[in-house]
Amino acid sequence: MFMLLCVAMGDVHDVEHAYRSRETARVVAATMQALATPSRVRILSRLAAAPCSVGELARDIDMEPSAVSQQLRLLRHLNLVVGERHGRQVIYALHDEHIGVLVAQAVAHAEHLRLQAHLVAT
């Protein structure tokens, strides 16, 4: 049995559960699919730094507010982000620390591949 230790949160998860449970595998696939577009990765990465509004997100990642809102709607539906109303604004944040760890691991993997390719090319 392979156990995954999430050091950032001290959690231990049985990764085999994903192949034993169709529902777990479905949810994991939907989560990974959410990371399949650069704009959503950038939104999640920005929210990992700190919660913010649609306007702040749009400015920080250089996207139109309407496009950011559309992506946030999908990310909310997948339980990757949450929104909390503050007066006339909604402040968005990651659903929980797992999402931040997932994005950080994906970024670390991409950087590892980029550095590896650079070393092979030189």
Backbone bond lengths (Angstrom), bond angles and torsions (degrees), N, CA, C in turn:
res aa  C-N    CA-C-N  psi(-1)  N-CA   C-N-CA  omega(-1)  CA-C   N-CA-C  phi
1 M - - - 1.438 - - 1.529 108.47 -
2 F 1.334 116.74 132.18 1.457 122.65 -179.97 1.520 108.36 -99.13
3 M 1.306 116.63 123.00 1.460 121.83 178.38 1.519 108.15 -107.91
4 L 1.296 116.83 140.82 1.455 122.35 178.39 1.516 107.83 -109.14
5 L 1.308 116.01 123.65 1.457 121.41 177.45 1.519 108.22 -98.12
6 C 1.295 116.29 122.32 1.462 121.53 176.45 1.525 106.48 -94.96
7 V 1.322 115.55 94.11 1.458 121.96 -173.36 1.524 111.83 -58.42
8 A 1.319 117.29 -40.01 1.458 120.70 -176.26 1.522 112.19 -59.30
9 M 1.334 117.21 -30.45 1.459 119.82 -176.42 1.518 113.12 -119.54
10 G 1.315 117.99 -3.40 1.454 120.78 180.00 1.518 113.89 73.16
11 D 1.325 117.82 16.26 1.464 121.83 -179.96 1.522 110.55 -87.83
12 V 1.333 115.69 150.82 1.452 121.62 172.73 1.527 106.74 -123.83
13 H 1.336 116.30 129.97 1.466 120.97 -177.33 1.518 110.20 -126.78
14 D 1.313 116.07 140.77 1.453 122.86 175.41 1.527 107.65 -83.98
15 V 1.330 117.15 102.96 1.457 121.31 -175.72 1.524 111.37 -68.76
16 E 1.324 117.54 -23.31 1.464 120.41 178.82 1.524 111.40 -63.42
17 H 1.316 117.00 -20.46 1.462 120.52 179.91 1.533 111.12 -57.93
18 A 1.338 117.06 -29.01 1.464 120.77 -178.90 1.522 112.25 -67.30
19 Y 1.319 118.13 -29.55 1.468 116.58 177.93 1.517 112.28 -95.58
20 R 1.315 117.14 -13.58 1.460 119.61 176.21 1.527 111.93 -87.49
21 S 1.326 117.08 -25.80 1.459 121.20 -176.68 1.526 110.04 -115.27
22 R 1.328 116.02 116.64 1.465 120.08 178.17 1.531 111.19 -60.87
23 E 1.320 117.00 -38.86 1.458 120.79 -178.50 1.523 111.06 -65.41
24 T 1.324 117.36 -43.35 1.463 120.14 177.56 1.527 110.00 -62.00
25 A 1.319 116.55 -43.82 1.463 120.42 179.45 1.525 110.73 -62.35
26 R 1.323 117.53 -38.65 1.470 121.56 178.80 1.529 110.70 -63.51
27 V 1.335 116.66 -45.21 1.462 120.63 -179.19 1.528 110.75 -66.46
28 V 1.328 116.64 -41.48 1.472 120.57 178.11 1.528 109.89 -62.29
29 A 1.317 117.55 -43.37 1.475 121.05 179.62 1.527 110.95 -63.29
30 A 1.320 117.57 -41.28 1.463 120.43 178.62 1.533 110.40 -65.15
31 T 1.311 116.89 -38.89 1.464 120.98 178.00 1.522 110.57 -64.32
32 M 1.331 116.08 -45.66 1.464 119.55 179.45 1.529 110.71 -65.67
33 Q 1.318 117.07 -35.74 1.461 120.23 178.43 1.528 110.41 -64.43
34 A 1.316 117.13 -32.31 1.467 120.40 177.64 1.514 111.29 -63.00
35 L 1.320 116.91 -26.40 1.458 121.22 178.48 1.530 112.26 -86.47
36 A 1.321 116.76 6.21 1.461 120.94 -173.72 1.524 113.76 -81.99
37 T 1.318 118.52 -1.45 1.461 119.60 176.32 1.528 109.35 -123.20
38 P 1.324 116.21 136.90 1.470 119.89 -179.39 1.527 113.14 -56.65
39 S 1.333 117.73 -36.11 1.468 118.98 -178.40 1.526 111.07 -63.96
40 R 1.323 118.19 -40.70 1.468 120.04 179.31 1.522 111.27 -69.92
41 V 1.328 117.40 -36.25 1.465 120.28 176.17 1.532 109.12 -62.66
42 R 1.321 116.88 -42.77 1.466 120.56 179.71 1.524 111.16 -65.56
43 I 1.332 117.68 -40.11 1.466 121.19 177.75 1.522 110.20 -62.98
44 L 1.329 116.94 -48.84 1.466 120.12 -179.64 1.526 111.34 -63.60
45 S 1.328 116.65 -39.02 1.468 120.50 178.10 1.523 110.68 -62.88
46 R 1.329 116.45 -42.86 1.469 119.75 179.27 1.516 110.75 -65.49
47 L 1.333 117.52 -40.86 1.462 120.33 179.48 1.526 111.66 -69.78
48 A 1.327 117.18 -24.19 1.469 119.79 175.51 1.528 110.29 -65.64
49 A 1.340 116.88 -28.25 1.466 120.77 178.62 1.524 110.72 -73.43
50 A 1.331 117.10 -42.56 1.469 121.55 -179.87 1.525 109.46 -176.78
51 P 1.314 117.37 149.00 1.465 120.52 174.62 1.526 110.60 -61.80
52 C 1.339 116.27 151.22 1.464 119.81 178.78 1.526 110.35 -162.69
53 S 1.326 114.70 173.32 1.464 122.07 179.87 1.528 110.45 -86.85
54 V 1.328 115.64 170.67 1.464 121.03 176.76 1.523 110.25 -59.38
55 G 1.328 116.84 -43.28 1.468 120.34 -179.94 1.518 112.67 -61.14
56 E 1.331 116.71 -42.88 1.465 120.38 178.17 1.528 110.70 -65.33
57 L 1.331 115.79 -43.19 1.469 120.15 177.84 1.524 110.52 -59.27
58 A 1.333 116.07 -48.95 1.465 121.00 -178.21 1.531 110.54 -58.13
59 R 1.311 116.12 -43.60 1.467 120.01 179.77 1.527 111.07 -66.10
60 D 1.329 116.69 -46.60 1.461 121.26 -174.30 1.522 113.79 -68.06
61 I 1.334 116.77 -31.84 1.469 118.40 -178.69 1.525 112.28 -108.74
62 D 1.340 116.00 7.28 1.462 122.54 175.12 1.534 112.10 57.28
63 M 1.336 114.29 56.89 1.465 121.56 175.55 1.522 108.14 -131.82
64 E 1.315 116.16 160.01 1.455 121.19 175.06 1.530 109.29 -70.07
65 P 1.334 118.34 140.34 1.468 120.73 178.97 1.529 113.56 -54.80
66 S 1.329 117.56 -37.30 1.473 119.66 179.86 1.525 110.99 -65.29
67 A 1.326 117.09 -37.56 1.472 120.53 178.10 1.525 110.62 -68.76
68 V 1.329 116.84 -39.27 1.464 121.05 177.23 1.527 109.57 -62.86
69 S 1.326 116.87 -44.97 1.469 121.14 179.38 1.522 111.54 -59.53
70 Q 1.318 116.30 -41.52 1.472 120.44 179.23 1.532 110.46 -62.33
71 Q 1.321 116.93 -43.92 1.464 120.54 179.80 1.531 110.46 -67.22
72 L 1.331 116.98 -40.02 1.470 120.52 178.63 1.519 111.66 -62.42
73 R 1.325 116.85 -36.58 1.466 120.75 178.23 1.532 110.04 -58.63
74 L 1.330 116.93 -45.26 1.466 120.95 178.07 1.530 110.69 -66.13
75 L 1.321 116.85 -44.47 1.467 120.31 -178.70 1.528 111.53 -64.51
76 R 1.336 116.95 -34.47 1.479 120.18 174.86 1.518 110.35 -66.48
77 H 1.333 116.26 -43.87 1.468 121.47 -179.81 1.533 111.03 -59.02
78 L 1.330 117.12 -34.02 1.465 122.28 -179.86 1.533 112.46 -88.75
79 N 1.324 116.58 6.60 1.472 122.58 179.98 1.532 112.84 60.08
80 L 1.325 116.02 34.86 1.462 120.18 176.59 1.520 111.52 -97.34
81 V 1.336 116.92 -25.51 1.460 121.22 175.43 1.526 109.32 -133.23
82 V 1.326 114.75 159.29 1.464 121.93 175.39 1.518 107.71 -128.33
83 G 1.305 115.83 152.32 1.458 120.96 176.55 1.509 109.71 -122.81
84 E 1.330 115.52 138.51 1.465 121.11 178.18 1.516 108.47 -126.72
85 R 1.321 115.78 125.89 1.456 120.65 -177.79 1.524 110.23 -73.98
86 H 1.336 114.92 131.40 1.462 123.68 174.55 1.524 106.50 -127.89
87 G 1.322 116.14 93.39 1.464 119.85 -175.65 1.512 110.04 66.61
88 R 1.325 116.95 -119.94 1.469 121.32 -178.94 1.514 112.68 -92.72
89 Q 1.328 117.45 -4.73 1.464 121.17 -178.55 1.522 110.81 -108.12
90 V 1.324 114.55 153.95 1.458 121.10 170.24 1.522 106.59 -109.73
91 I 1.317 115.64 127.72 1.456 120.99 177.86 1.525 107.03 -101.22
92 Y 1.331 115.12 124.88 1.456 121.34 -177.57 1.526 110.58 -99.58
93 A 1.331 114.79 146.82 1.460 122.03 178.61 1.520 108.17 -146.96
94 L 1.321 116.41 164.03 1.461 120.03 174.18 1.523 108.73 -64.72
95 H 1.321 116.05 146.27 1.466 120.99 -179.73 1.519 111.35 -57.24
96 D 1.332 116.36 -43.73 1.459 121.36 177.41 1.524 109.55 -162.24
97 E 1.314 116.14 179.41 1.465 121.00 -176.64 1.525 112.62 -64.89
98 H 1.336 117.55 -25.90 1.470 119.99 179.55 1.522 111.17 -57.63
99 I 1.333 116.53 -38.29 1.464 120.23 -178.17 1.523 109.84 -66.05
100 G 1.316 117.40 -42.17 1.461 120.79 177.24 1.510 112.12 -61.44
101 V 1.334 116.51 -41.46 1.467 120.77 178.44 1.523 110.22 -66.01
102 L 1.329 117.09 -41.48 1.463 121.29 178.98 1.529 110.90 -60.08
103 V 1.317 117.02 -46.93 1.464 121.26 179.71 1.528 109.71 -65.35
104 A 1.325 117.44 -43.48 1.469 120.69 179.71 1.524 110.83 -60.86
105 Q 1.319 117.54 -40.40 1.463 121.12 178.94 1.529 111.21 -67.53
106 A 1.329 117.16 -39.53 1.469 120.35 177.58 1.527 110.48 -64.46
107 V 1.332 116.81 -41.46 1.463 120.57 178.06 1.527 109.93 -65.16
108 A 1.326 117.48 -43.69 1.467 121.01 179.11 1.523 110.85 -61.06
109 H 1.322 116.77 -40.66 1.469 120.84 178.48 1.532 110.57 -64.13
110 A 1.332 117.24 -44.56 1.464 121.20 179.31 1.527 110.71 -62.15
111 E 1.323 116.86 -41.74 1.469 120.51 178.84 1.532 110.71 -66.58
112 H 1.312 116.56 -38.59 1.467 120.96 177.54 1.531 110.06 -60.29
113 L 1.330 116.50 -46.64 1.460 120.89 178.91 1.521 111.41 -63.79
114 R 1.337 117.05 -40.89 1.459 121.06 179.69 1.525 110.66 -63.55
115 L 1.312 117.88 -45.38 1.471 121.51 178.93 1.524 111.89 -65.84
116 Q 1.325 115.04 -39.46 1.460 120.04 178.11 1.526 110.42 -62.33
117 A 1.316 117.20 -44.07 1.468 121.14 178.62 1.518 110.97 -64.97
118 H 1.321 116.98 -36.97 1.468 121.48 177.62 1.525 111.12 -64.13
119 L 1.335 116.13 -41.89 1.473 120.15 179.78 1.516 111.38 -66.20
120 V 1.316 117.19 -38.57 1.465 121.15 179.73 1.530 109.82 -67.72
121 A 1.333 116.59 -36.87 1.477 120.74 -177.95 1.521 112.60 -72.73
122 T 1.338 118.10 -21.80 1.472 119.98 -177.82 1.503 112.74 -96.78
